Amino acid sequence: MAELAANDIDSALRWLERAIDHDPEYSSAYAALGDIYQRTNDPVEADYCLRMALRCSPDSSEILHKLARNCVTLGNRSEALALLREAKDRHSGSVDFLSQLALIYDDLDETDLAICTWEEVIALNPLDASAHNNLGLQWHYGKGDVDKALDCFMRALQLNPCLTEARFNLYQAKADAGKVDEALAGFESMLAEPFREEVMFHRSIMLLKNRRFGEGWREYHLRWRYRGTQSRSFPFPNWDGQPCTGKTLLVYGEQGLGDEIMFASCLRDLHEKTGAKIVLECNTRLESLFRRSFPGITVIGRSSAQTSADGLASGATIDFQTAIGDLPGMFRAEEAAFPNHRGYLVADPKRVTFWKDRLAALGEGPKIGISWRGGQGKTRREARSIPLQEWHPILAAEGRHFVSLQYTDCRQELQALEEQHGIVIHHWQEAIDDYDETAALVMALDKVITVCTSIVHLTGALGRPAWVLVPRVPEWRYLASGETMPWYPSVRLFRQPRAGDWAPVLRDIAWKLGTVARRVDHDLG
């Protein structure tokens, strides 16, 4: 549609409304209206339009997908799942529709339902190699069960030896199963394939994950050509790593909040090497914290939607640019190059004092921050989260005060924990809504215990002790093995021994907390 292509929203709305007046059953027009209202942040109008579109075209998986996503946006996940369940019942014998439905479940981060649906597809058509491959992806990245994933990928290749995606996924799973040399050899064999650069990028991730930093950083720049990384666009020459005394160098943020914090550990190295004036563009939530922590650097916050040079009103002419994720390739080429720091971020001292006083009012005993849910829809939320009820071995111990650092809505969970077990987790929303305030609270706490989330990076960058519960298949930042994280000397990793089983990790942490408490009591005695 020309109006939409030209981003002329008003004209597109008028055209679509006239089309519906002419044909009240025009499903595509209703769907296009729904798209527009979603793009303009009006999910209520989008809901009406998409429901009308689905009524006119009840067999459209594309419209069903859009409506389900919109229901989630409105906070009606249960309604979205009900819509999908009803559609599934109507098409229970259709391999094509069930395959589309499984992909919708994956997009909504409903791993169990995606697995169940792919298994139904395979029951209907056991020779569907793509279905086996997709099932393997759910086991690998959704559940972290590498063994089941390997079985699925190998079965897919038995059925279709030419299924390149399954071969690529097999080598990924082998790497996470600890078969690094096999995985590397496999990736080498795929370098002539059509998606060579994606293979090279994932090989770099595997090398970084296995502490082979010098090799891994060489191809990390290929992340920009990978579909999972949002590209940034600035009209300045790229910096080639050479000294640029007297020039102005833009360092722009990328990826998630935790990544920006982690890569910011290289900023002091950069400042010393280049002799340049550095302008740091970062997530607006980090602006105050970074400005205080890097006083010799001009810090500019950006909104989550900003991807271009708009808003770089630093008053300086930019001579060169570099992404913050490119800095480790210059300054962290080997593990010995990671500094043994005590923190490179600086929280607001007055707010730290405020939180220390507030925590002291809770009474005697250590004050421990916790976060139990990590990730978002496409960043492996299920594998990176542990239901709060399962934390009972840690939370049940007397003489400790636990403080929520959870950034998602957790009121119902906290209330249920108190009603069922009498355990109080203190939660101050004002410390969650403002990341600078979160930093001050973390500085005031005695320790943080958390799943893999940005709180790990914040705590480690502040130099505060953190114990991290790491899933069986972690992101590369948490490495493939070991208890240490070279980015943050104060962080200790506790690894899940089996996919889906957090009980041994929680018991281990509870025991170690008790050991620390007993040692303190003995010293005081």
Secondary structure, DSSP 8 states (H G I E B T S, - for coil): -HHHHTT-HHHHHHHHHHHHHH-TT-HHHHHHHHHHHHHTT-HHHHHHHHHHHHHH-TT-HHHHHHHHHHHHHTT-HHHHHHHHHHHHHHTTT-HHHHHHHHHHHHHTT-HHHHHHHHHHHHHH-TT-HHHHHHHHHIIIIII--HHHHHHHHHHHHHH-TT-HHHHHHHHHHHHHTT-HHHHHHHHHHTTTSTTHHHHHHHHHHHHHHTT-HHHHHHTGGGGGGSTTS-----SS-B--S---TT-EEEEE--S-HHHHHHHGGGHHHHHHHH--EEEEEEEGGGHHHHHHH-TTSEEEEE-TT--SSTT---SS---EEEEGGGSHHHH-SSGGGS---S-S----HHHHHHHHHHHHTT-SS-EEEEE-----TTTTTTTT---GGGGHHHHT-TT-EEEE---S--HHHHHHHHHHH---EE--THHHHSHHHHHHHHHHSSEEEEESSHHHHHHHHTT--EEEEE-SS--GGG-SS-SB-TT-TTEEEEE-SBTTB-HHHHHHHHHHHHHHHHHHHHHH-
